[in-house]
Amino acid sequence: MALSADTVITIKPTSGIASFALSELWSYREVVFFLAWRTIKVKYK
């Protein structure tokens, strides 16, 4: 897909609590767990 020089693409974030996707958070639960664990480990070391 070729875009011309005059093409403008606007990306807007969704707003509100409905935009918070629990399914997306659940799919990345291991990453969230390890980031939280790292923060706790460093804070109380």
C-alpha positions in Angstrom: 0.0 0.0 0.0 1.7 3.2 -1.1 0.8 6.4 0.6 1.0 9.8 -1.2 2.8 12.8 0.4 -0.6 14.4 1.1 -2.0 11.4 3.1 -2.4 12.2 6.8 -3.0 9.3 9.2 -4.4 10.3 12.6 -4.2 7.8 15.5 -6.3 8.5 18.5 -6.3 6.6 21.8 -9.5 5.1 23.1 -10.8 6.6 26.3 -12.7 5.4 29.3 -12.6 2.2 31.3 -14.0 0.2 28.4 -10.7 0.6 26.6 -8.9 -1.3 29.3 -8.8 -4.8 27.8 -8.6 -7.5 30.5 -8.1 -10.1 27.9 -5.0 -8.4 26.6 -3.7 -8.1 30.2 -4.4 -11.7 30.8 -2.4 -12.7 27.7 0.6 -10.8 29.0 0.2 -11.9 32.6 3.7 -13.5 32.8 5.3 -10.2 31.7 3.3 -8.3 34.3 4.2 -10.8 37.0 7.9 -10.6 36.2 7.9 -6.8 36.1 6.1 -6.6 39.4 8.4 -9.2 41.0 11.5 -7.3 39.8 10.2 -4.1 41.3 9.4 -5.7 44.6 12.8 -7.5 44.7 14.8 -4.4 44.0 12.8 -2.2 46.4 13.3 -4.5 49.4 16.8 -5.8 48.7 
